[in-house]
Amino acid sequence: MSKLKKTMCKLADDGLKKKEEAIIAEVVHPKYICKKCLRVSTDKDLLCSPKKLE
């Protein structure tokens, strides 16, 4: 489970510098991609429209 409480998409609006370490942990080895904005994450709950990477 992620340490982030918002989707990656919402974090983009909140000033990423404060959450930099947690964000890096989520994108180093992504398992999902957002179909709307193309952000990636290890946790599908952090994306607004997740799709599993193959």
C-alpha distance matrix in Angstrom:
0.0 3.8 6.8 8.8 10.2 12.4 12.8 13.9 17.3 17.7 16.8 19.7 22.0 20.8 22.0 19.5 21.0 19.3 15.8 16.9 15.0 11.5 12.8 14.3 11.2 9.9 13.4 14.8 14.1 13.3 13.0 13.8 16.5 17.6 21.0 22.2 21.6 20.6 17.6 15.0 11.3 8.9 7.0 9.9 9.1 9.9 13.3 16.2 17.7 15.5 17.3 16.2 17.9 20.3
3.8 0.0 3.8 5.3 7.7 9.8 10.3 11.0 14.6 14.8 13.4 16.3 18.6 17.3 18.3 15.7 17.3 15.7 12.1 13.3 11.7 8.0 9.3 11.3 8.8 7.4 11.1 13.0 13.1 12.4 13.0 13.4 15.4 16.2 19.8 20.5 19.5 18.7 15.3 13.2 9.6 8.3 6.7 9.8 8.7 8.1 11.7 14.8 16.8 15.0 17.2 16.6 17.9 20.8
6.8 3.8 0.0 3.8 6.6 9.4 11.1 11.7 15.2 14.6 12.6 15.8 17.6 15.7 16.3 14.1 15.1 12.9 9.6 11.5 9.9 6.4 8.9 11.2 9.2 9.0 12.7 14.5 15.5 15.1 16.3 16.6 18.2 18.5 22.2 22.4 21.0 20.6 17.0 15.3 12.1 11.5 10.3 13.1 11.5 10.1 13.8 16.7 19.2 17.9 20.4 20.1 21.2 24.2
8.8 5.3 3.8 0.0 3.8 5.8 7.6 8.4 11.7 10.8 9.0 12.4 14.1 12.3 13.5 11.6 13.3 11.4 8.2 10.5 10.3 6.7 7.7 11.0 10.1 8.9 12.1 14.7 15.9 14.8 16.1 15.5 16.4 16.1 19.7 19.5 18.0 18.1 14.6 13.7 11.0 11.5 9.9 11.9 9.9 7.7 11.2 13.7 16.6 15.9 18.9 19.2 20.5 23.8
10.2 7.7 6.6 3.8 0.0 3.8 6.9 9.2 11.6 9.9 9.2 12.9 13.8 12.1 14.3 13.2 15.4 13.2 10.7 13.6 13.8 10.4 11.1 14.6 13.8 12.2 15.2 18.1 19.0 17.4 18.0 16.9 17.6 16.6 19.9 19.3 18.3 19.1 15.9 15.5 13.2 13.8 11.3 12.4 9.4 7.9 11.2 12.7 16.0 16.0 19.3 20.2 22.0 25.4
12.4 9.8 9.4 5.8 3.8 0.0 3.8 6.4 8.0 6.2 6.4 9.9 10.7 9.9 12.5 11.8 14.7 13.3 10.9 13.5 14.6 11.5 10.8 14.5 14.5 12.3 14.5 17.9 18.9 16.7 17.4 15.6 15.5 13.9 17.0 15.9 15.0 16.2 13.3 13.7 12.1 13.8 11.4 11.6 8.7 6.4 8.7 9.7 13.3 13.9 17.5 18.9 20.7 24.3
12.8 10.3 11.1 7.6 6.9 3.8 0.0 3.8 5.2 5.3 6.3 9.0 10.6 11.0 13.4 12.2 15.5 14.9 12.3 14.0 15.2 12.1 10.4 13.8 14.0 11.0 12.5 16.2 16.8 14.2 14.8 12.4 12.0 10.2 13.3 12.4 11.5 12.6 10.0 10.5 9.6 11.8 9.6 9.0 6.9 3.9 5.1 6.4 9.9 10.5 14.0 15.7 17.5 21.2
13.9 11.0 11.7 8.4 9.2 6.4 3.8 0.0 3.8 5.5 5.1 6.6 9.4 10.1 11.6 9.8 13.2 13.4 10.7 11.5 13.1 10.6 8.0 11.0 12.0 9.2 9.8 13.6 14.7 12.3 13.7 11.5 10.5 9.1 12.5 11.6 9.6 10.2 7.1 8.0 7.8 10.9 9.9 10.0 9.2 5.4 5.8 7.9 10.7 10.8 13.9 15.4 16.3 20.1
17.3 14.6 15.2 11.7 11.6 8.0 5.2 3.8 0.0 3.8 5.5 5.6 7.6 9.7 11.7 10.9 14.6 15.2 13.2 14.1 16.3 14.1 11.3 14.2 15.6 12.8 12.8 16.6 17.6 14.8 15.9 13.1 11.2 8.7 11.2 9.2 7.4 9.3 7.3 9.7 10.6 14.0 12.9 11.9 11.1 7.9 6.5 6.8 9.7 11.0 14.2 16.5 17.5 21.3
17.7 14.8 14.6 10.8 9.9 6.2 5.3 5.5 3.8 0.0 3.8 5.3 5.6 7.0 9.9 10.1 13.7 13.7 12.2 14.0 16.4 14.2 12.1 15.5 16.9 14.4 15.2 18.9 20.2 17.7 18.8 16.3 14.7 12.2 14.6 12.4 10.9 13.1 11.0 13.1 13.3 16.2 14.6 13.9 12.1 9.1 8.9 8.7 12.2 13.9 17.4 19.6 20.9 24.7
16.8 13.4 12.6 9.0 9.2 6.4 6.3 5.1 5.5 3.8 0.0 3.8 5.3 5.1 7.0 6.5 10.1 10.0 8.5 10.3 12.9 11.1 9.1 12.5 14.2 12.4 13.3 16.7 18.6 16.7 18.5 16.5 15.3 13.6 16.6 14.7 12.4 13.9 11.0 12.6 12.5 15.3 14.3 14.7 13.1 9.5 10.3 11.4 14.7 15.5 18.8 20.5 21.3 25.0
19.7 16.3 15.8 12.4 12.9 9.9 9.0 6.6 5.6 5.3 3.8 0.0 3.8 5.7 6.5 6.2 9.9 11.2 10.3 11.0 14.2 13.1 10.4 13.1 15.6 13.8 13.6 17.0 19.1 17.2 19.3 17.1 15.2 13.4 15.9 13.6 10.8 12.4 10.0 12.5 13.4 16.8 16.4 16.4 15.5 11.9 11.6 12.4 15.2 16.3 19.1 21.0 21.4 25.1
22.0 18.6 17.6 14.1 13.8 10.7 10.6 9.4 7.6 5.6 5.3 3.8 0.0 3.8 6.0 7.8 11.1 11.9 11.9 13.4 16.7 15.7 13.5 16.5 18.8 17.2 17.3 20.7 22.8 20.8 22.7 20.3 18.3 16.1 18.2 15.4 13.0 15.4 13.4 16.0 16.8 20.1 19.2 19.0 17.5 14.1 13.9 13.9 17.0 18.7 21.8 24.0 24.7 28.4
20.8 17.3 15.7 12.3 12.1 9.9 11.0 10.1 9.7 7.0 5.1 5.7 3.8 0.0 3.8 6.1 8.9 8.8 9.3 11.5 14.7 13.8 12.4 15.6 17.8 16.7 17.5 20.6 23.0 21.4 23.5 21.6 20.1 18.3 20.8 18.4 16.0 18.0 15.4 17.3 17.4 20.2 19.2 19.7 17.8 14.4 15.2 15.7 19.1 20.4 23.6 25.5 26.2 29.9
22.0 18.3 16.3 13.5 14.3 12.5 13.4 11.6 11.7 9.9 7.0 6.5 6.0 3.8 0.0 3.8 5.7 6.6 8.1 9.4 13.0 13.1 11.7 14.3 16.9 16.5 16.9 19.6 22.5 21.5 24.0 22.5 21.0 19.7 22.4 20.2 17.2 18.7 15.9 17.7 17.9 20.7 20.4 21.3 19.9 16.3 17.2 18.2 21.3 22.2 25.2 26.6 26.9 30.5
19.5 15.7 14.1 11.6 13.2 11.8 12.2 9.8 10.9 10.1 6.5 6.2 7.8 6.1 3.8 0.0 3.8 5.5 5.5 6.0 9.6 9.9 8.2 10.5 13.3 13.2 13.4 15.9 18.9 18.2 20.9 19.8 18.6 17.9 20.9 19.2 16.1 16.8 13.7 14.9 15.0 17.6 17.8 19.1 18.1 14.4 15.5 17.2 20.1 20.4 23.0 24.1 24.1 27.6
21.0 17.3 15.1 13.3 15.4 14.7 15.5 13.2 14.6 13.7 10.1 9.9 11.1 8.9 5.7 3.8 0.0 3.8 5.5 5.1 8.7 10.2 9.5 10.9 13.8 14.6 15.0 16.7 20.1 20.0 23.1 22.5 21.6 21.2 24.3 22.8 19.6 20.0 16.7 17.6 17.3 19.6 20.1 21.9 21.0 17.4 18.9 20.8 23.7 23.6 26.2 26.9 26.6 29.9
19.3 15.7 12.9 11.4 13.2 13.3 14.9 13.4 15.2 13.7 10.0 11.2 11.9 8.8 6.6 5.5 3.8 0.0 3.8 5.8 8.4 9.2 9.7 11.8 13.8 14.7 16.0 17.8 20.9 20.9 23.6 23.1 22.6 22.2 25.5 24.1 21.2 21.7 18.3 18.8 17.8 19.6 19.6 21.6 20.2 16.9 18.9 20.9 24.0 24.0 26.8 27.4 27.6 30.9
15.8 12.1 9.6 8.2 10.7 10.9 12.3 10.7 13.2 12.2 8.5 10.3 11.9 9.3 8.1 5.5 5.5 3.8 0.0 3.8 5.8 5.6 6.2 8.7 10.3 11.0 12.6 14.6 17.5 17.3 20.0 19.6 19.5 19.3 22.8 21.9 19.2 19.3 15.6 15.6 14.3 15.8 15.9 18.1 16.9 13.6 15.9 18.3 21.3 20.8 23.5 23.9 24.1 27.5
16.9 13.3 11.5 10.5 13.6 13.5 14.0 11.5 14.1 14.0 10.3 11.0 13.4 11.5 9.4 6.0 5.1 5.8 3.8 0.0 3.8 5.6 5.2 6.2 8.7 10.1 10.8 12.2 15.5 15.9 19.0 19.0 18.8 19.1 22.6 21.9 18.9 18.4 14.8 14.6 13.6 15.3 16.3 18.6 18.2 14.8 16.7 19.4 21.9 21.1 23.3 23.4 23.0 26.2
15.0 11.7 9.9 10.3 13.8 14.6 15.2 13.1 16.3 16.4 12.9 14.2 16.7 14.7 13.0 9.6 8.7 8.4 5.8 3.8 0.0 3.8 5.4 5.2 6.3 8.9 10.3 10.8 14.0 15.0 18.1 18.8 19.3 20.2 23.9 23.7 20.9 19.9 16.2 15.1 13.4 14.1 15.3 18.3 18.1 15.1 17.5 20.7 22.9 21.6 23.5 23.1 22.6 25.5
11.5 8.0 6.4 6.7 10.4 11.5 12.1 10.6 14.1 14.2 11.1 13.1 15.7 13.8 13.1 9.9 10.2 9.2 5.6 5.6 3.8 0.0 3.8 5.5 5.2 6.5 9.1 10.5 12.9 13.3 15.8 16.3 17.1 17.9 21.6 21.6 19.2 18.4 14.6 13.2 10.9 11.4 12.0 15.0 14.5 11.7 14.5 17.7 20.1 18.7 20.8 20.5 20.5 23.6
12.8 9.3 8.9 7.7 11.1 10.8 10.4 8.0 11.3 12.1 9.1 10.4 13.5 12.4 11.7 8.2 9.5 9.7 6.2 5.2 5.4 3.8 0.0 3.8 5.4 5.2 6.5 8.8 11.4 11.2 14.0 14.0 14.2 14.8 18.5 18.4 15.7 14.8 11.0 10.1 8.5 10.2 11.2 13.6 13.5 10.2 12.2 15.4 17.6 16.3 18.4 18.4 18.2 21.4
14.3 11.3 11.2 11.0 14.6 14.5 13.8 11.0 14.2 15.5 12.5 13.1 16.5 15.6 14.3 10.5 10.9 11.8 8.7 6.2 5.2 5.5 3.8 0.0 3.8 5.4 5.3 6.0 9.4 10.3 13.7 14.4 14.8 16.3 19.9 20.2 17.3 15.7 12.1 10.6 9.3 10.4 12.5 15.3 16.0 13.0 14.7 18.1 19.7 17.9 19.4 18.7 17.9 20.7
11.2 8.8 9.2 10.1 13.8 14.5 14.0 12.0 15.6 16.9 14.2 15.6 18.8 17.8 16.9 13.3 13.8 13.8 10.3 8.7 6.3 5.2 5.4 3.8 0.0 3.8 5.7 5.8 8.1 9.3 12.2 13.6 15.0 16.8 20.5 21.3 19.0 17.1 13.6 11.2 8.7 8.4 10.5 13.9 14.7 12.4 14.6 18.3 19.7 17.5 18.8 17.6 17.1 19.7
9.9 7.4 9.0 8.9 12.2 12.3 11.0 9.2 12.8 14.4 12.4 13.8 17.2 16.7 16.5 13.2 14.6 14.7 11.0 10.1 8.9 6.5 5.2 5.4 3.8 0.0 3.8 6.0 7.2 6.8 9.3 10.1 11.4 13.1 16.9 17.8 15.8 14.0 10.5 7.9 5.0 5.3 7.2 10.2 11.3 9.0 10.9 14.6 15.9 13.7 15.1 14.3 14.1 17.0
13.4 11.1 12.7 12.1 15.2 14.5 12.5 9.8 12.8 15.2 13.3 13.6 17.3 17.5 16.9 13.4 15.0 16.0 12.6 10.8 10.3 9.1 6.5 5.3 5.7 3.8 0.0 3.8 5.6 5.2 8.7 9.4 9.9 12.1 15.5 16.6 14.2 11.8 8.6 5.9 4.9 6.5 9.3 11.5 13.3 10.8 11.5 15.1 15.9 13.6 14.4 13.6 12.6 15.5
14.8 13.0 14.5 14.7 18.1 17.9 16.2 13.6 16.6 18.9 16.7 17.0 20.7 20.6 19.6 15.9 16.7 17.8 14.6 12.2 10.8 10.5 8.8 6.0 5.8 6.0 3.8 0.0 3.8 6.1 9.7 11.6 12.6 15.3 18.5 19.9 17.5 14.8 11.9 9.1 8.0 8.2 11.7 14.3 16.3 14.2 15.1 18.7 19.2 16.6 16.8 15.3 13.6 15.7
14.1 13.1 15.5 15.9 19.0 18.9 16.8 14.7 17.6 20.2 18.6 19.1 22.8 23.0 22.5 18.9 20.1 20.9 17.5 15.5 14.0 12.9 11.4 9.4 8.1 7.2 5.6 3.8 0.0 3.8 6.7 9.4 11.3 14.6 17.6 19.6 17.9 14.8 12.4 8.9 7.6 6.5 10.3 12.7 15.4 14.1 14.8 18.4 18.2 15.1 14.7 12.5 10.7 12.5
13.3 12.4 15.1 14.8 17.4 16.7 14.2 12.3 14.8 17.7 16.7 17.2 20.8 21.4 21.5 18.2 20.0 20.9 17.3 15.9 15.0 13.3 11.2 10.3 9.3 6.8 5.2 6.1 3.8 0.0 3.8 5.7 7.6 10.9 13.9 16.1 14.6 11.6 9.5 5.7 4.6 4.5 8.0 9.6 12.6 11.3 11.4 14.9 14.5 11.3 11.0 9.2 7.8 10.5
13.0 13.0 16.3 16.1 18.0 17.4 14.8 13.7 15.9 18.8 18.5 19.3 22.7 23.5 24.0 20.9 23.1 23.6 20.0 19.0 18.1 15.8 14.0 13.7 12.2 9.3 8.7 9.7 6.7 3.8 0.0 3.8 7.1 10.5 13.1 15.8 15.3 12.4 11.0 7.4 6.1 4.8 7.2 7.8 11.4 11.3 11.1 14.3 13.2 9.6 8.6 6.0 5.4 8.0
13.8 13.4 16.6 15.5 16.9 15.6 12.4 11.5 13.1 16.3 16.5 17.1 20.3 21.6 22.5 19.8 22.5 23.1 19.6 19.0 18.8 16.3 14.0 14.4 13.6 10.1 9.4 11.6 9.4 5.7 3.8 0.0 3.8 6.8 9.4 12.2 12.0 9.5 8.5 5.6 5.4 6.1 7.0 5.9 9.6 9.3 8.1 10.9 9.5 5.9 5.4 4.4 5.2 8.8
16.5 15.4 18.2 16.4 17.6 15.5 12.0 10.5 11.2 14.7 15.3 15.2 18.3 20.1 21.0 18.6 21.6 22.6 19.5 18.8 19.3 17.1 14.2 14.8 15.0 11.4 9.9 12.6 11.3 7.6 7.1 3.8 0.0 3.8 6.3 8.9 8.5 5.7 5.7 4.4 6.6 8.9 9.6 8.0 11.0 9.9 7.4 9.6 8.0 5.5 5.3 6.5 6.5 10.2
17.6 16.2 18.5 16.1 16.6 13.9 10.2 9.1 8.7 12.2 13.6 13.4 16.1 18.3 19.7 17.9 21.2 22.2 19.3 19.1 20.2 17.9 14.8 16.3 16.8 13.1 12.1 15.3 14.6 10.9 10.5 6.8 3.8 0.0 3.8 5.4 5.7 4.7 5.4 6.3 8.4 11.3 10.9 8.5 10.3 9.1 5.6 6.5 5.0 4.5 6.1 8.9 9.9 13.5
21.0 19.8 22.2 19.7 19.9 17.0 13.3 12.5 11.2 14.6 16.6 15.9 18.2 20.8 22.4 20.9 24.3 25.5 22.8 22.6 23.9 21.6 18.5 19.9 20.5 16.9 15.5 18.5 17.6 13.9 13.1 9.4 6.3 3.8 0.0 3.8 6.1 5.7 8.2 9.6 12.1 14.7 14.2 11.4 13.2 12.5 8.8 8.2 5.4 6.1 6.5 9.9 10.9 14.0
22.2 20.5 22.4 19.5 19.3 15.9 12.4 11.6 9.2 12.4 14.7 13.6 15.4 18.4 20.2 19.2 22.8 24.1 21.9 21.9 23.7 21.6 18.4 20.2 21.3 17.8 16.6 19.9 19.6 16.1 15.8 12.2 8.9 5.4 3.8 0.0 3.8 6.0 8.3 10.9 13.5 16.6 15.9 13.2 14.1 12.8 9.1 7.5 6.2 8.5 10.0 13.4 14.4 17.6
21.6 19.5 21.0 18.0 18.3 15.0 11.5 9.6 7.4 10.9 12.4 10.8 13.0 16.0 17.2 16.1 19.6 21.2 19.2 18.9 20.9 19.2 15.7 17.3 19.0 15.8 14.2 17.5 17.9 14.6 15.3 12.0 8.5 5.7 6.1 3.8 0.0 3.8 5.6 9.1 12.1 15.6 15.5 13.6 14.5 12.3 9.0 8.6 8.5 9.9 11.5 14.4 14.6 18.0
20.6 18.7 20.6 18.1 19.1 16.2 12.6 10.2 9.3 13.1 13.9 12.4 15.4 18.0 18.7 16.8 20.0 21.7 19.3 18.4 19.9 18.4 14.8 15.7 17.1 14.0 11.8 14.8 14.8 11.6 12.4 9.5 5.7 4.7 5.7 6.0 3.8 0.0 3.8 6.5 10.0 13.4 14.0 12.6 14.4 12.3 9.2 10.1 9.3 9.1 9.8 11.9 11.4 14.7
17.6 15.3 17.0 14.6 15.9 13.3 10.0 7.1 7.3 11.0 11.0 10.0 13.4 15.4 15.9 13.7 16.7 18.3 15.6 14.8 16.2 14.6 11.0 12.1 13.6 10.5 8.6 11.9 12.4 9.5 11.0 8.5 5.7 5.4 8.2 8.3 5.6 3.8 0.0 3.8 7.0 10.8 11.5 10.8 12.4 9.6 7.5 9.5 9.8 9.1 10.6 12.1 11.8 15.3
15.0 13.2 15.3 13.7 15.5 13.7 10.5 8.0 9.7 13.1 12.6 12.5 16.0 17.3 17.7 14.9 17.6 18.8 15.6 14.6 15.1 13.2 10.1 10.6 11.2 7.9 5.9 9.1 8.9 5.7 7.4 5.6 4.4 6.3 9.6 10.9 9.1 6.5 3.8 0.0 3.8 7.2 8.8 8.8 11.1 8.8 7.6 10.6 10.6 8.5 9.4 9.8 9.2 12.8
11.3 9.6 12.1 11.0 13.2 12.1 9.6 7.8 10.6 13.3 12.5 13.4 16.8 17.4 17.9 15.0 17.3 17.8 14.3 13.6 13.4 10.9 8.5 9.3 8.7 5.0 4.9 8.0 7.6 4.6 6.1 5.4 6.6 8.4 12.1 13.5 12.1 10.0 7.0 3.8 0.0 3.8 5.3 6.7 8.8 6.9 7.3 11.0 11.5 8.9 10.2 9.8 10.0 13.4
8.9 8.3 11.5 11.5 13.8 13.8 11.8 10.9 14.0 16.2 15.3 16.8 20.1 20.2 20.7 17.6 19.6 19.6 15.8 15.3 14.1 11.4 10.2 10.4 8.4 5.3 6.5 8.2 6.5 4.5 4.8 6.1 8.9 11.3 14.7 16.6 15.6 13.4 10.8 7.2 3.8 0.0 3.8 6.6 9.1 8.4 9.7 13.3 13.6 10.5 11.2 9.6 10.0 12.8
7.0 6.7 10.3 9.9 11.3 11.4 9.6 9.9 12.9 14.6 14.3 16.4 19.2 19.2 20.4 17.8 20.1 19.6 15.9 16.3 15.3 12.0 11.2 12.5 10.5 7.2 9.3 11.7 10.3 8.0 7.2 7.0 9.6 10.9 14.2 15.9 15.5 14.0 11.5 8.8 5.3 3.8 0.0 3.8 5.4 5.8 7.7 11.1 11.8 9.0 10.7 9.9 11.5 14.5
9.9 9.8 13.1 11.9 12.4 11.6 9.0 10.0 11.9 13.9 14.7 16.4 19.0 19.7 21.3 19.1 21.9 21.6 18.1 18.6 18.3 15.0 13.6 15.3 13.9 10.2 11.5 14.3 12.7 9.6 7.8 5.9 8.0 8.5 11.4 13.2 13.6 12.6 10.8 8.8 6.7 6.6 3.8 0.0 3.8 5.4 5.6 8.3 8.4 5.6 7.7 8.0 10.5 13.7
9.1 8.7 11.5 9.9 9.4 8.7 6.9 9.2 11.1 12.1 13.1 15.5 17.5 17.8 19.9 18.1 21.0 20.2 16.9 18.2 18.1 14.5 13.5 16.0 14.7 11.3 13.3 16.3 15.4 12.6 11.4 9.6 11.0 10.3 13.2 14.1 14.5 14.4 12.4 11.1 8.8 9.1 5.4 3.8 0.0 3.8 5.5 7.5 9.0 7.8 10.8 11.6 14.3 17.5
9.9 8.1 10.1 7.7 7.9 6.4 3.9 5.4 7.9 9.1 9.5 11.9 14.1 14.4 16.3 14.4 17.4 16.9 13.6 14.8 15.1 11.7 10.2 13.0 12.4 9.0 10.8 14.2 14.1 11.3 11.3 9.3 9.9 9.1 12.5 12.8 12.3 12.3 9.6 8.8 6.9 8.4 5.8 5.4 3.8 0.0 3.8 6.8 9.1 8.3 11.5 12.6 14.5 18.0
13.3 11.7 13.8 11.2 11.2 8.7 5.1 5.8 6.5 8.9 10.3 11.6 13.9 15.2 17.2 15.5 18.9 18.9 15.9 16.7 17.5 14.5 12.2 14.7 14.6 10.9 11.5 15.1 14.8 11.4 11.1 8.1 7.4 5.6 8.8 9.1 9.0 9.2 7.5 7.6 7.3 9.7 7.7 5.6 5.5 3.8 0.0 3.8 5.6 5.4 8.9 10.9 12.8 16.5
16.2 14.8 16.7 13.7 12.7 9.7 6.4 7.9 6.8 8.7 11.4 12.4 13.9 15.7 18.2 17.2 20.8 20.9 18.3 19.4 20.7 17.7 15.4 18.1 18.3 14.6 15.1 18.7 18.4 14.9 14.3 10.9 9.6 6.5 8.2 7.5 8.6 10.1 9.5 10.6 11.0 13.3 11.1 8.3 7.5 6.8 3.8 0.0 3.8 6.2 9.8 12.8 15.0 18.6
17.7 16.8 19.2 16.6 16.0 13.3 9.9 10.7 9.7 12.2 14.7 15.2 17.0 19.1 21.3 20.1 23.7 24.0 21.3 21.9 22.9 20.1 17.6 19.7 19.7 15.9 15.9 19.2 18.2 14.5 13.2 9.5 8.0 5.0 5.4 6.2 8.5 9.3 9.8 10.6 11.5 13.6 11.8 8.4 9.0 9.1 5.6 3.8 0.0 3.8 6.8 10.3 12.7 16.0
15.5 15.0 17.9 15.9 16.0 13.9 10.5 10.8 11.0 13.9 15.5 16.3 18.7 20.4 22.2 20.4 23.6 24.0 20.8 21.1 21.6 18.7 16.3 17.9 17.5 13.7 13.6 16.6 15.1 11.3 9.6 5.9 5.5 4.5 6.1 8.5 9.9 9.1 9.1 8.5 8.9 10.5 9.0 5.6 7.8 8.3 5.4 6.2 3.8 0.0 3.8 6.7 9.3 12.6
17.3 17.2 20.4 18.9 19.3 17.5 14.0 13.9 14.2 17.4 18.8 19.1 21.8 23.6 25.2 23.0 26.2 26.8 23.5 23.3 23.5 20.8 18.4 19.4 18.8 15.1 14.4 16.8 14.7 11.0 8.6 5.4 5.3 6.1 6.5 10.0 11.5 9.8 10.6 9.4 10.2 11.2 10.7 7.7 10.8 11.5 8.9 9.8 6.8 3.8 0.0 3.8 6.4 9.3
16.2 16.6 20.1 19.2 20.2 18.9 15.7 15.4 16.5 19.6 20.5 21.0 24.0 25.5 26.6 24.1 26.9 27.4 23.9 23.4 23.1 20.5 18.4 18.7 17.6 14.3 13.6 15.3 12.5 9.2 6.0 4.4 6.5 8.9 9.9 13.4 14.4 11.9 12.1 9.8 9.8 9.6 9.9 8.0 11.6 12.6 10.9 12.8 10.3 6.7 3.8 0.0 3.8 6.4
17.9 17.9 21.2 20.5 22.0 20.7 17.5 16.3 17.5 20.9 21.3 21.4 24.7 26.2 26.9 24.1 26.6 27.6 24.1 23.0 22.6 20.5 18.2 17.9 17.1 14.1 12.6 13.6 10.7 7.8 5.4 5.2 6.5 9.9 10.9 14.4 14.6 11.4 11.8 9.2 10.0 10.0 11.5 10.5 14.3 14.5 12.8 15.0 12.7 9.3 6.4 3.8 0.0 3.8
20.3 20.8 24.2 23.8 25.4 24.3 21.2 20.1 21.3 24.7 25.0 25.1 28.4 29.9 30.5 27.6 29.9 30.9 27.5 26.2 25.5 23.6 21.4 20.7 19.7 17.0 15.5 15.7 12.5 10.5 8.0 8.8 10.2 13.5 14.0 17.6 18.0 14.7 15.3 12.8 13.4 12.8 14.5 13.7 17.5 18.0 16.5 18.6 16.0 12.6 9.3 6.4 3.8 0.0
